[in-house]
């Protein structure tokens, strides 16, 4: 009898999923394009769910934005070198996790990168490289070692005046994760949050198949070379094939190493697969900075994390355990 009841429940759930349709909305949030896709029984329910996701992403933006003078992040920055600032536990925990990723990547990822002086221009206006002195000076206020956290009081203190925190390399991934969690809590059985390449998924498509992501080579963007299934996980692709400068036969891209002030070289695209978009977001930027060999070595040491790297010559490199089904 119990087996029969369970069988009926499984059939009911399956029919319920099959009766649902896919709904999608595209809009601009956090200064970027967001595509929010959900499975729902009708457009009214779908729009309600999508609005919930939008409100959550907007809430995250208000918390972490360094452009909003009233945000807690801006208050931390404006009090750099002056005093510690008490923040919500959510922001405190995000900063703490960010520092853990910084240590994991030997400083290749650093949320104090916002202190960087923007001396490199990738709009075609640069005619020569900045001097070594200017480059060294540009990162003088960057350094995660000068971020002081007080767990007992949930305060954040930037030791150097002029220091700034910025979540550009982790914020969209975090917002996507939070929106996903909230939708699951509200009963949405399947969907995708795509924040300009920071994608997190859950559940399956209406036909029962897994969600899939197409991997393209930036040197031939009209053709995908692989289609990979994503099951309750995240994938983030970072590319720097459009913003770069050439000096002395070397290609310098817009992703800057926060430790040195020099742009990353040799890589044009990094795709990272991880359980959370927040982590995939941070690691995709880090691999650019660490370079192909060090980046792959670091990814191969992390459980449940995989990556695909494309170098400036169009060559494709993958982490050890990834399985690519080429198209």
C-alpha positions as YAML, in Angstrom:
chain: A
units: angstrom
residues:
- id: 1
  name: UNK
  ca: [0.00, 0.00, 0.00]
- id: 2
  name: UNK
  ca: [2.82, 2.38, 0.87]
- id: 3
  name: UNK
  ca: [4.59, 1.65, -2.42]
- id: 4
  name: UNK
  ca: [1.37, 2.29, -4.35]
- id: 5
  name: UNK
  ca: [0.80, 5.62, -2.57]
- id: 6
  name: UNK
  ca: [4.37, 6.71, -3.28]
- id: 7
  name: UNK
  ca: [3.88, 5.75, -6.95]
- id: 8
  name: UNK
  ca: [0.77, 7.96, -7.12]
- id: 9
  name: UNK
  ca: [2.64, 10.85, -5.52]
- id: 10
  name: UNK
  ca: [5.47, 10.54, -8.04]
- id: 11
  name: UNK
  ca: [2.99, 10.47, -10.94]
- id: 12
  name: UNK
  ca: [1.19, 13.53, -9.52]
- id: 13
  name: UNK
  ca: [4.42, 15.50, -9.17]
- id: 14
  name: UNK
  ca: [5.52, 14.52, -12.69]
- id: 15
  name: UNK
  ca: [2.18, 15.58, -14.18]
- id: 16
  name: UNK
  ca: [2.34, 18.81, -12.20]
- id: 17
  name: UNK
  ca: [5.75, 19.64, -13.68]
- id: 18
  name: UNK
  ca: [4.66, 18.68, -17.18]
- id: 19
  name: UNK
  ca: [1.62, 20.94, -16.89]
- id: 20
  name: UNK
  ca: [3.86, 23.93, -16.30]
- id: 21
  name: UNK
  ca: [5.33, 26.20, -18.95]
- id: 22
  name: UNK
  ca: [8.53, 28.22, -19.20]
- id: 23
  name: UNK
  ca: [8.33, 31.98, -18.69]
- id: 24
  name: UNK
  ca: [11.18, 34.45, -19.08]
- id: 25
  name: UNK
  ca: [11.75, 38.15, -18.47]
- id: 26
  name: UNK
  ca: [14.80, 40.22, -19.45]
- id: 27
  name: UNK
  ca: [15.62, 43.49, -17.73]
- id: 28
  name: UNK
  ca: [18.47, 45.63, -16.40]
- id: 29
  name: UNK
  ca: [19.45, 45.20, -12.75]
- id: 30
  name: UNK
  ca: [22.68, 46.04, -10.93]
- id: 31
  name: UNK
  ca: [23.75, 47.86, -14.09]
- id: 32
  name: UNK
  ca: [23.68, 44.61, -16.08]
- id: 33
  name: UNK
  ca: [21.33, 42.46, -18.12]
- id: 34
  name: UNK
  ca: [19.40, 39.86, -16.12]
- id: 35
  name: UNK
  ca: [17.38, 37.03, -17.68]
- id: 36
  name: UNK
  ca: [15.02, 35.41, -15.18]
- id: 37
  name: UNK
  ca: [13.36, 32.15, -16.26]
- id: 38
  name: UNK
  ca: [10.86, 30.14, -14.22]
- id: 39
  name: UNK
  ca: [8.53, 27.21, -14.69]
- id: 40
  name: UNK
  ca: [4.99, 28.08, -13.65]
- id: 41
  name: UNK
  ca: [1.41, 26.99, -14.29]
- id: 42
  name: UNK
  ca: [0.43, 30.31, -15.88]
- id: 43
  name: UNK
  ca: [1.72, 33.79, -16.70]
- id: 44
  name: UNK
  ca: [0.19, 35.35, -13.60]
- id: 45
  name: UNK
  ca: [2.07, 33.00, -11.27]
- id: 46
  name: UNK
  ca: [5.24, 33.37, -13.35]
- id: 47
  name: UNK
  ca: [5.16, 37.16, -13.18]
- id: 48
  name: UNK
  ca: [4.60, 37.02, -9.44]
- id: 49
  name: UNK
  ca: [7.65, 34.78, -9.02]
- id: 50
  name: UNK
  ca: [9.80, 36.92, -11.33]
- id: 51
  name: UNK
  ca: [8.81, 40.05, -9.39]
- id: 52
  name: UNK
  ca: [9.92, 38.33, -6.18]
- id: 53
  name: UNK
  ca: [13.32, 37.62, -7.76]
- id: 54
  name: UNK
  ca: [13.63, 41.22, -8.99]
- id: 55
  name: UNK
  ca: [12.85, 42.61, -5.54]
- id: 56
  name: UNK
  ca: [15.47, 40.35, -3.97]
- id: 57
  name: UNK
  ca: [18.15, 41.32, -6.49]
- id: 58
  name: UNK
  ca: [17.31, 45.01, -5.96]
- id: 59
  name: UNK
  ca: [17.60, 44.53, -2.20]
- id: 60
  name: UNK
  ca: [21.07, 42.99, -2.64]
- id: 61
  name: UNK
  ca: [22.11, 45.87, -4.89]
- id: 62
  name: UNK
  ca: [21.02, 48.41, -2.27]
- id: 63
  name: UNK
  ca: [23.12, 46.56, 0.30]
- id: 64
  name: UNK
  ca: [26.37, 46.13, -1.63]
- id: 65
  name: UNK
  ca: [26.41, 49.02, -4.11]
- id: 66
  name: UNK
  ca: [29.41, 51.34, -3.78]
- id: 67
  name: UNK
  ca: [27.65, 53.87, -6.05]
- id: 68
  name: UNK
  ca: [24.73, 54.41, -3.67]
- id: 69
  name: UNK
  ca: [25.95, 56.88, -1.00]
- id: 70
  name: UNK
  ca: [23.37, 55.49, 1.44]
- id: 71
  name: UNK
  ca: [24.43, 51.84, 1.16]
- id: 72
  name: UNK
  ca: [26.32, 50.12, 3.96]
- id: 73
  name: UNK
  ca: [29.21, 49.48, 1.57]
- id: 74
  name: UNK
  ca: [29.51, 53.21, 0.87]
- id: 75
  name: UNK
  ca: [29.51, 53.91, 4.60]
- id: 76
  name: UNK
  ca: [32.40, 51.47, 5.05]
- id: 77
  name: UNK
  ca: [34.30, 53.20, 2.24]
- id: 78
  name: UNK
  ca: [33.65, 56.74, 3.44]
- id: 79
  name: UNK
  ca: [34.95, 55.82, 6.90]
- id: 80
  name: UNK
  ca: [38.17, 54.21, 5.64]
- id: 81
  name: UNK
  ca: [41.05, 55.16, 7.92]
- id: 82
  name: UNK
  ca: [38.59, 56.79, 10.32]
- id: 83
  name: UNK
  ca: [36.47, 54.24, 12.13]
- id: 84
  name: UNK
  ca: [34.86, 50.80, 11.98]
- id: 85
  name: UNK
  ca: [31.31, 50.59, 10.62]
- id: 86
  name: UNK
  ca: [28.64, 48.22, 11.94]
- id: 87
  name: UNK
  ca: [26.86, 46.39, 9.12]
- id: 88
  name: UNK
  ca: [24.11, 43.81, 8.66]
- id: 89
  name: UNK
  ca: [25.20, 40.23, 9.28]
- id: 90
  name: UNK
  ca: [24.48, 39.42, 5.63]
- id: 91
  name: UNK
  ca: [27.01, 41.95, 4.34]
- id: 92
  name: UNK
  ca: [29.51, 41.01, 7.04]
- id: 93
  name: UNK
  ca: [29.29, 37.34, 6.02]
- id: 94
  name: UNK
  ca: [29.68, 38.21, 2.32]
- id: 95
  name: UNK
  ca: [32.86, 40.17, 3.09]
- id: 96
  name: UNK
  ca: [34.14, 37.31, 5.23]
- id: 97
  name: UNK
  ca: [33.54, 34.78, 2.44]
- id: 98
  name: UNK
  ca: [35.20, 37.13, -0.02]
- id: 99
  name: UNK
  ca: [38.32, 37.23, 2.14]
- id: 100
  name: UNK
  ca: [38.35, 33.43, 2.23]
- id: 101
  name: UNK
  ca: [38.35, 33.37, -1.59]
- id: 102
  name: UNK
  ca: [41.13, 35.98, -1.56]
- id: 103
  name: UNK
  ca: [43.31, 33.70, 0.54]
- id: 104
  name: UNK
  ca: [42.36, 30.71, -1.64]
- id: 105
  name: UNK
  ca: [43.54, 32.57, -4.75]
- id: 106
  name: UNK
  ca: [46.66, 34.13, -3.18]
- id: 107
  name: UNK
  ca: [45.18, 37.60, -3.56]
- id: 108
  name: UNK
  ca: [44.17, 37.26, -7.23]
- id: 109
  name: UNK
  ca: [40.63, 38.02, -6.05]
- id: 110
  name: UNK
  ca: [40.41, 41.04, -3.74]
- id: 111
  name: UNK
  ca: [37.30, 43.10, -2.99]
- id: 112
  name: UNK
  ca: [39.53, 46.06, -2.08]
- id: 113
  name: UNK
  ca: [40.35, 46.29, -5.83]
- id: 114
  name: UNK
  ca: [37.89, 49.21, -5.87]
- id: 115
  name: UNK
  ca: [40.74, 51.30, -4.40]
- id: 116
  name: UNK
  ca: [42.64, 50.85, -7.69]
- id: 117
  name: UNK
  ca: [43.52, 54.01, -9.59]
- id: 118
  name: UNK
  ca: [42.18, 53.61, -13.12]
- id: 119
  name: UNK
  ca: [45.35, 54.40, -15.06]
- id: 120
  name: UNK
  ca: [44.74, 51.81, -17.80]
- id: 121
  name: UNK
  ca: [42.31, 52.87, -20.54]
- id: 122
  name: UNK
  ca: [40.70, 50.33, -22.83]
- id: 123
  name: UNK
  ca: [38.69, 52.73, -24.99]
- id: 124
  name: UNK
  ca: [41.37, 53.25, -27.62]
- id: 125
  name: UNK
  ca: [42.78, 56.40, -26.05]
- id: 126
  name: UNK
  ca: [46.00, 54.89, -24.65]
- id: 127
  name: UNK
  ca: [49.10, 55.44, -26.80]
- id: 128
  name: UNK
  ca: [51.73, 54.12, -24.39]
- id: 129
  name: UNK
  ca: [52.02, 52.00, -21.28]
- id: 130
  name: UNK
  ca: [51.81, 53.67, -17.87]
- id: 131
  name: UNK
  ca: [55.14, 53.98, -16.09]
- id: 132
  name: UNK
  ca: [56.21, 51.39, -13.53]
- id: 133
  name: UNK
  ca: [55.93, 54.08, -10.85]
- id: 134
  name: UNK
  ca: [52.37, 54.93, -11.82]
- id: 135
  name: UNK
  ca: [51.40, 51.25, -11.91]
- id: 136
  name: UNK
  ca: [52.87, 50.61, -8.46]
- id: 137
  name: UNK
  ca: [51.15, 53.71, -7.10]
- id: 138
  name: UNK
  ca: [47.79, 52.62, -8.59]
- id: 139
  name: UNK
  ca: [47.56, 49.68, -6.19]
- id: 140
  name: UNK
  ca: [48.96, 51.41, -3.10]
- id: 141
  name: UNK
  ca: [45.53, 51.41, -1.40]
- id: 142
  name: UNK
  ca: [44.61, 47.87, -2.51]
- id: 143
  name: UNK
  ca: [45.19, 45.06, -0.03]
- id: 144
  name: UNK
  ca: [42.86, 42.65, 1.74]
- id: 145
  name: UNK
  ca: [45.30, 42.61, 4.68]
- id: 146
  name: UNK
  ca: [43.99, 46.07, 5.56]
- id: 147
  name: UNK
  ca: [40.37, 44.93, 5.93]
- id: 148
  name: UNK
  ca: [39.65, 44.42, 9.61]
- id: 149
  name: UNK
  ca: [36.60, 42.43, 10.69]
- id: 150
  name: UNK
  ca: [35.17, 42.24, 14.21]
- id: 151
  name: UNK
  ca: [32.96, 39.16, 14.52]
- id: 152
  name: UNK
  ca: [31.58, 40.06, 17.92]
- id: 153
  name: UNK
  ca: [30.30, 43.48, 16.78]
- id: 154
  name: UNK
  ca: [29.80, 42.82, 13.03]
- id: 155
  name: UNK
  ca: [31.97, 45.79, 12.15]
- id: 156
  name: UNK
  ca: [34.22, 46.41, 9.14]
- id: 157
  name: UNK
  ca: [37.21, 48.74, 9.19]
- id: 158
  name: UNK
  ca: [39.41, 49.73, 6.27]
- id: 159
  name: UNK
  ca: [42.75, 50.70, 7.75]
- id: 160
  name: UNK
  ca: [43.95, 53.02, 4.98]
- id: 161
  name: UNK
  ca: [42.27, 56.30, 4.12]
- id: 162
  name: UNK
  ca: [41.15, 56.12, 0.50]
- id: 163
  name: UNK
  ca: [40.53, 52.36, 0.59]
- id: 164
  name: UNK
  ca: [37.31, 51.10, -0.97]
- id: 165
  name: UNK
  ca: [35.43, 47.82, -1.17]
- id: 166
  name: UNK
  ca: [33.69, 46.77, -4.38]
- id: 167
  name: UNK
  ca: [31.68, 43.64, -5.17]
- id: 168
  name: UNK
  ca: [31.81, 43.81, -8.97]
- id: 169
  name: UNK
  ca: [33.48, 40.41, -9.23]
- id: 170
  name: UNK
  ca: [31.13, 38.58, -6.86]
- id: 171
  name: UNK
  ca: [27.98, 40.67, -6.39]
- id: 172
  name: UNK
  ca: [25.92, 39.53, -9.38]
- id: 173
  name: UNK
  ca: [26.67, 35.89, -8.59]
- id: 174
  name: UNK
  ca: [25.60, 36.41, -4.99]
- id: 175
  name: UNK
  ca: [22.39, 38.15, -6.08]
- id: 176
  name: UNK
  ca: [21.59, 35.30, -8.48]
- id: 177
  name: UNK
  ca: [22.09, 32.74, -5.69]
- id: 178
  name: UNK
  ca: [19.84, 34.66, -3.30]
- id: 179
  name: UNK
  ca: [17.08, 35.05, -5.90]
- id: 180
  name: UNK
  ca: [17.28, 31.33, -6.68]
- id: 181
  name: UNK
  ca: [17.02, 30.35, -2.99]
- id: 182
  name: UNK
  ca: [14.01, 32.59, -2.47]
- id: 183
  name: UNK
  ca: [12.18, 31.22, -5.52]
- id: 184
  name: UNK
  ca: [12.80, 27.65, -4.39]
- id: 185
  name: UNK
  ca: [11.43, 28.63, -0.97]
- id: 186
  name: UNK
  ca: [8.31, 30.00, -2.71]
- id: 187
  name: UNK
  ca: [7.76, 26.70, -4.49]
- id: 188
  name: UNK
  ca: [9.24, 27.31, -7.93]
- id: 189
  name: UNK
  ca: [10.36, 23.84, -9.05]
- id: 190
  name: UNK
  ca: [12.71, 24.91, -11.83]
- id: 191
  name: UNK
  ca: [14.35, 27.97, -13.32]
- id: 192
  name: UNK
  ca: [17.41, 29.96, -14.35]
- id: 193
  name: UNK
  ca: [18.82, 33.25, -13.10]
- id: 194
  name: UNK
  ca: [21.28, 34.60, -15.67]
- id: 195
  name: UNK
  ca: [23.08, 37.76, -14.56]
- id: 196
  name: UNK
  ca: [25.09, 38.74, -17.65]
- id: 197
  name: UNK
  ca: [26.89, 35.42, -17.77]
- id: 198
  name: UNK
  ca: [26.56, 34.57, -14.08]
- id: 199
  name: UNK
  ca: [24.06, 31.72, -14.36]
- id: 200
  name: UNK
  ca: [22.52, 29.55, -11.68]
- id: 201
  name: UNK
  ca: [19.92, 26.86, -12.32]
- id: 202
  name: UNK
  ca: [17.69, 24.43, -10.48]
- id: 203
  name: UNK
  ca: [15.25, 21.70, -11.50]
- id: 204
  name: UNK
  ca: [14.74, 20.61, -15.10]
- id: 205
  name: UNK
  ca: [13.09, 21.80, -18.28]
- id: 206
  name: UNK
  ca: [9.44, 21.02, -19.06]
- id: 207
  name: UNK
  ca: [10.53, 18.04, -21.16]
- id: 208
  name: UNK
  ca: [12.40, 16.55, -18.19]
- id: 209
  name: UNK
  ca: [15.84, 17.33, -19.61]
- id: 210
  name: UNK
  ca: [18.53, 19.21, -17.73]
- id: 211
  name: UNK
  ca: [19.17, 22.86, -18.46]
- id: 212
  name: UNK
  ca: [22.11, 23.23, -20.83]
- id: 213
  name: UNK
  ca: [24.68, 25.95, -21.41]
- id: 214
  name: UNK
  ca: [26.43, 26.52, -24.72]
- id: 215
  name: UNK
  ca: [30.17, 27.20, -24.57]
- id: 216
  name: UNK
  ca: [31.48, 29.38, -27.39]
- id: 217
  name: UNK
  ca: [34.97, 30.33, -28.44]
- id: 218
  name: UNK
  ca: [35.18, 34.16, -28.43]
- id: 219
  name: UNK
  ca: [37.25, 33.99, -31.61]
- id: 220
  name: UNK
  ca: [34.29, 32.31, -33.31]
- id: 221
  name: UNK
  ca: [31.27, 33.51, -31.35]
- id: 222
  name: UNK
  ca: [28.71, 32.34, -33.90]
- id: 223
  name: UNK
  ca: [29.43, 28.69, -33.21]
- id: 224
  name: UNK
  ca: [29.28, 26.82, -29.89]
- id: 225
  name: UNK
  ca: [31.85, 24.05, -29.49]
- id: 226
  name: UNK
  ca: [30.15, 22.33, -26.56]
- id: 227
  name: UNK
  ca: [26.79, 22.01, -24.86]
- id: 228
  name: UNK
  ca: [27.00, 21.14, -21.16]
- id: 229
  name: UNK
  ca: [24.17, 20.15, -18.79]
- id: 230
  name: UNK
  ca: [23.75, 22.16, -15.59]
- id: 231
  name: UNK
  ca: [21.94, 20.48, -12.70]
- id: 232
  name: UNK
  ca: [21.23, 22.57, -9.60]
- id: 233
  name: UNK
  ca: [24.49, 24.45, -10.01]
- id: 234
  name: UNK
  ca: [26.07, 27.56, -11.45]
- id: 235
  name: UNK
  ca: [28.22, 28.49, -14.40]
- id: 236
  name: UNK
  ca: [29.96, 31.82, -14.93]
- id: 237
  name: UNK
  ca: [31.80, 32.94, -18.05]
- id: 238
  name: UNK
  ca: [34.15, 35.91, -17.96]
- id: 239
  name: UNK
  ca: [35.62, 37.28, -21.16]
- id: 240
  name: UNK
  ca: [38.07, 40.04, -21.99]
- id: 241
  name: UNK
  ca: [38.28, 39.67, -25.74]
- id: 242
  name: UNK
  ca: [36.69, 43.08, -26.43]
- id: 243
  name: UNK
  ca: [38.54, 45.33, -23.96]
- id: 244
  name: UNK
  ca: [42.30, 45.21, -24.40]
- id: 245
  name: UNK
  ca: [45.36, 47.16, -25.58]
- id: 246
  name: UNK
  ca: [48.52, 46.03, -27.39]
- id: 247
  name: UNK
  ca: [51.96, 47.32, -26.41]
- id: 248
  name: UNK
  ca: [55.27, 45.95, -27.68]
- id: 249
  name: UNK
  ca: [53.53, 42.97, -29.24]
- id: 250
  name: UNK
  ca: [51.79, 41.99, -25.99]
- id: 251
  name: UNK
  ca: [48.04, 41.97, -25.36]
- id: 252
  name: UNK
  ca: [46.90, 43.52, -22.07]
- id: 253
  name: UNK
  ca: [43.26, 42.98, -21.06]
- id: 254
  name: UNK
  ca: [40.91, 44.95, -18.82]
- id: 255
  name: UNK
  ca: [41.05, 42.50, -15.89]
- id: 256
  name: UNK
  ca: [43.73, 43.93, -13.58]
- id: 257
  name: UNK
  ca: [45.84, 41.96, -11.11]
- id: 258
  name: UNK
  ca: [45.06, 43.71, -7.79]
- id: 259
  name: UNK
  ca: [48.48, 42.67, -6.44]
- id: 260
  name: UNK
  ca: [50.57, 44.30, -9.15]
- id: 261
  name: UNK
  ca: [48.42, 46.78, -11.06]
- id: 262
  name: UNK
  ca: [49.23, 45.06, -14.36]
- id: 263
  name: UNK
  ca: [46.46, 43.71, -16.64]
- id: 264
  name: UNK
  ca: [46.05, 39.98, -17.14]
- id: 265
  name: UNK
  ca: [47.52, 38.44, -20.28]
- id: 266
  name: UNK
  ca: [47.26, 35.23, -22.30]
- id: 267
  name: UNK
  ca: [43.60, 34.32, -21.62]
- id: 268
  name: UNK
  ca: [40.48, 35.59, -23.39]
- id: 269
  name: UNK
  ca: [37.74, 33.51, -21.74]
- id: 270
  name: UNK
  ca: [37.20, 31.57, -18.52]
- id: 271
  name: UNK
  ca: [34.12, 29.49, -17.69]
- id: 272
  name: UNK
  ca: [33.78, 28.14, -14.15]
- id: 273
  name: UNK
  ca: [31.26, 25.56, -12.95]
- id: 274
  name: UNK
  ca: [30.48, 25.53, -9.22]
- id: 275
  name: UNK
  ca: [27.62, 24.78, -6.81]
- id: 276
  name: UNK
  ca: [27.11, 28.54, -6.22]
- id: 277
  name: UNK
  ca: [27.23, 31.46, -8.68]
- id: 278
  name: UNK
  ca: [28.95, 33.59, -6.03]
- id: 279
  name: UNK
  ca: [31.96, 31.27, -5.96]
- id: 280
  name: UNK
  ca: [32.00, 30.72, -9.73]
- id: 281
  name: UNK
  ca: [31.87, 34.49, -10.26]
- id: 282
  name: UNK
  ca: [34.88, 35.15, -8.02]
- id: 283
  name: UNK
  ca: [36.92, 32.23, -9.36]
- id: 284
  name: UNK
  ca: [36.38, 33.10, -13.02]
- id: 285
  name: UNK
  ca: [38.04, 36.48, -12.47]
- id: 286
  name: UNK
  ca: [40.76, 34.91, -10.34]
- id: 287
  name: UNK
  ca: [41.77, 32.42, -13.03]
- id: 288
  name: UNK
  ca: [42.35, 35.30, -15.46]
- id: 289
  name: UNK
  ca: [44.72, 36.90, -12.98]
- id: 290
  name: UNK
  ca: [46.47, 33.68, -11.92]
- id: 291
  name: UNK
  ca: [47.02, 32.56, -15.50]
- id: 292
  name: UNK
  ca: [46.35, 29.27, -17.27]
- id: 293
  name: UNK
  ca: [48.78, 26.95, -15.44]
- id: 294
  name: UNK
  ca: [48.29, 28.27, -11.91]
- id: 295
  name: UNK
  ca: [44.56, 28.75, -12.47]
- id: 296
  name: UNK
  ca: [43.97, 25.19, -13.65]
- id: 297
  name: UNK
  ca: [46.13, 23.81, -10.88]
- id: 298
  name: UNK
  ca: [44.12, 25.70, -8.26]
- id: 299
  name: UNK
  ca: [40.75, 24.67, -9.74]
- id: 300
  name: UNK
  ca: [41.86, 21.02, -9.84]
- id: 301
  name: UNK
  ca: [42.44, 21.15, -6.09]
- id: 302
  name: UNK
  ca: [38.89, 22.30, -5.33]
- id: 303
  name: UNK
  ca: [36.02, 19.79, -4.95]
- id: 304
  name: UNK
  ca: [33.00, 20.18, -7.26]
- id: 305
  name: UNK
  ca: [34.63, 23.02, -9.21]
- id: 306
  name: UNK
  ca: [35.54, 22.78, -12.91]
- id: 307
  name: UNK
  ca: [36.64, 25.26, -15.56]
- id: 308
  name: UNK
  ca: [37.25, 25.81, -19.25]
- id: 309
  name: UNK
  ca: [39.95, 28.26, -20.35]
- id: 310
  name: UNK
  ca: [40.42, 29.68, -23.84]
- id: 311
  name: UNK
  ca: [43.74, 31.39, -24.52]
- id: 312
  name: UNK
  ca: [44.38, 34.30, -26.87]
- id: 313
  name: UNK
  ca: [45.22, 31.89, -29.69]
- id: 314
  name: UNK
  ca: [41.87, 30.13, -29.38]
- id: 315
  name: UNK
  ca: [43.25, 26.99, -27.70]
- id: 316
  name: UNK
  ca: [40.92, 25.28, -25.22]
- id: 317
  name: UNK
  ca: [42.07, 23.93, -21.84]
- id: 318
  name: UNK
  ca: [39.93, 22.21, -19.22]
- id: 319
  name: UNK
  ca: [40.21, 21.14, -15.61]
- id: 320
  name: UNK
  ca: [40.80, 17.46, -14.92]
- id: 321
  name: UNK
  ca: [37.30, 16.15, -14.26]
- id: 322
  name: UNK
  ca: [35.19, 18.10, -16.72]
- id: 323
  name: UNK
  ca: [33.50, 16.12, -19.50]
- id: 324
  name: UNK
  ca: [32.81, 18.07, -22.68]
- id: 325
  name: UNK
  ca: [30.32, 16.76, -25.23]
- id: 326
  name: UNK
  ca: [31.49, 18.59, -28.32]
- id: 327
  name: UNK
  ca: [28.84, 19.67, -30.80]
...
